[in-house]
Amino acid sequence: MSYPNYPNQPYPPQPPQPNPSNTLSIVGIVLGCVAFLFCPPLFGIAGIVCGVIANSKGERLAKTAIGVSAAGLIVGVILGIVAFQGVYGV
């Protein structure tokens, strides 16, 4: 019994596998949490950048890191404004 001779057919490209490491995502989440109380522009933006880089690498928690960092930035700035108005009565 002979088998038909098929030409070499390339395999279709596989979708990128998610990165099992969540290091940058966790760093982004921690920076977002720190941004609630300490220097929101610095830590919030750094957390968003870490989350975006983690998203481009396919990390599972990247979207969570972006959300937590954005919330830390926004809420931290609002808390800073409220505290500034309370202290200085502006």
N, C-alpha and C positions, 0 to 999 in steps of 0.2 A: 504494500500500500504506500502510495506516495502522497505527500502533502503539497498543495499548490504553493508556488513560490511567490510570496508577497514581497513587494519592495519595502525597504526600510522606511517606516513612517515615523516621523518625529512625534514624541509625546507632547500633548498640549501643555502650555506653561502652567505650573502649579501656583495657586495663590500663596502669597507670603505667609509663613507660619507665624502666629503671635509669639512674641518674645517671652520666654518663661520668666525672665528677670523683670522685676518691677522696681528697680532701684531708683531710677529717675522719677517715677511716679510717686514713690514714697517720699522722696526728697521734696517734690512739689507740694505734696499734702502737708508735710511738716512746715514748710515755708509759708503756706497759706494759713495754717493755724497760728503761727508766730505773728503773722501780719495783722491779726485781730487786735493785738495790744502794742506791738513794737514796730515803729517805722513802716506803716502799711505800704507806702509807694515802693520802697526798696524790696521788702520781703514778698509782697504781693506780686509785683512784676517778675521777680526772680522765680517764684513758684509757677506763674503762668508760662514762662519760658521753659522751665523744666518739664512742665506738662505737655507743651507743644512738641518738644524734642522727643519725649517719651511716646507721644502719639505717632510721630513719624517712624519710630522704631517698632511700633506695634505692641506696646506694652498694654496689658489688660486694664490697669488702673489709671491710664492717662487722662481720660475724660473726667474722672473723679478729681484728679489733681488740678486740672484746669478750673473746674467748678469751685473747689474749696479755695483755691488761690484767688479767684475773682471775687468770691464772697468775702474773703479776708481783706482784700484790698478795699472793697466798697464799704463794708461795715467798719473797718478800721479807720478809714477817712472820716466817716460820719461820726464815729465815737470821738475822734480827735477834734472835730469841729465843735461838737457838743461840749466836750471838756474844756476847750479853749474859751468858749462863750461863758461857761460857768465860772471859770477862774477869773477871767478878765472883764466879765460883764459887758461884752461888746454886743 
